[in-house]
Amino acid sequence: MANAGKLDRRLQFRRFTLADGDFGQEETWADHGSPVWAEKKDLSDTERWRAGEVAATVTTRFVVRWSTFTSALTPKDRLVCEGVTYSIVGIKEGMGRRQWLEITASARTD
């Protein structure tokens, strides 16, 4: 499990909002909360061929400290780490009650 020394990455969470656009309501993503420190560990990477296109993805686990803010995150949110936008796949409580959260996320790398 993470310790404070391994929390060496900054994550910015994003939440979708609806905004007025040229053709009605459009989905946009806006920063949600302040950046938080996290540990980052890549779990796997894949390439898929679909309709003549190669799509490369990476699955990553981020560990953050439990807080009221982080415990309210959902898989509907996204996160940005080092300029890469990740879709959140799952969130679970780590070792110890209300100490850590493990966020599994995936991003396209192509």
KANOR-V252438 format. One record per residue. N is the residue number from 1. SS is DSSP state (helix for helix, strand for strand, loop for the rest). PSI is psi in whole degrees, 0 to 359 (none if undefined). OMEGA is omega in whole degrees, 0 to 359 (* if undefined). Layout:
N;SS;PSI;OMEGA / N;SS;PSI;OMEGA
This chain:
1;loop;161;184 / 2;loop;154;166 / 3;loop;168;187 / 4;helix;329;180 / 5;helix;337;181 / 6;helix;353;180 / 7;loop;79;188 / 8;loop;12;179 / 9;strand;149;177 / 10;strand;130;177 / 11;strand;136;171 / 12;strand;122;178 / 13;strand;150;178 / 14;strand;145;180 / 15;strand;142;181 / 16;strand;149;175 / 17;strand;160;175 / 18;strand;131;180 / 19;strand;151;177 / 20;strand;129;178 / 21;strand;188;181 / 22;loop;331;183 / 23;loop;35;180 / 24;strand;209;181 / 25;strand;131;178 / 26;strand;145;178 / 27;strand;126;175 / 28;strand;161;180 / 29;strand;131;181 / 30;strand;150;177 / 31;strand;139;182 / 32;strand;112;180 / 33;strand;182;178 / 34;strand;155;177 / 35;strand;149;178 / 36;strand;154;177 / 37;strand;145;182 / 38;strand;159;168 / 39;strand;140;182 / 40;strand;132;178 / 41;strand;116;177 / 42;strand;133;182 / 43;strand;315;182 / 44;strand;162;174 / 45;strand;150;182 / 46;strand;158;170 / 47;strand;137;180 / 48;strand;143;172 / 49;strand;124;178 / 50;strand;121;179 / 51;loop;43;177 / 52;loop;11;181 / 53;strand;141;175 / 54;strand;126;178 / 55;strand;118;179 / 56;strand;134;179 / 57;strand;157;174 / 58;strand;139;175 / 59;strand;130;187 / 60;strand;145;174 / 61;strand;128;176 / 62;strand;137;176 / 63;strand;125;180 / 64;strand;160;175 / 65;strand;143;176 / 66;loop;135;173 / 67;loop;170;177 / 68;helix;320;179 / 69;helix;306;185 / 70;helix;329;180 / 71;helix;345;179 / 72;loop;358;178 / 73;loop;152;179 / 74;loop;167;175 / 75;loop;351;175 / 76;loop;344;179 / 77;loop;169;174 / 78;strand;169;174 / 79;strand;153;178 / 80;strand;128;178 / 81;strand;121;177 / 82;loop;40;176 / 83;loop;358;180 / 84;strand;130;179 / 85;strand;128;182 / 86;strand;142;170 / 87;strand;132;181 / 88;strand;127;181 / 89;strand;320;182 / 90;strand;156;179 / 91;strand;130;177 / 92;strand;156;178 / 93;strand;134;180 / 94;loop;195;181 / 95;loop;130;180 / 96;loop;130;182 / 97;loop;127;177 / 98;loop;42;175 / 99;loop;311;184 / 100;strand;153;170 / 101;strand;137;175 / 102;strand;123;181 / 103;strand;117;176 / 104;strand;130;185 / 105;strand;158;178 / 106;strand;151;181 / 107;strand;149;172 / 108;strand;137;182 / 109;loop;7;180 / 110;loop;none;*
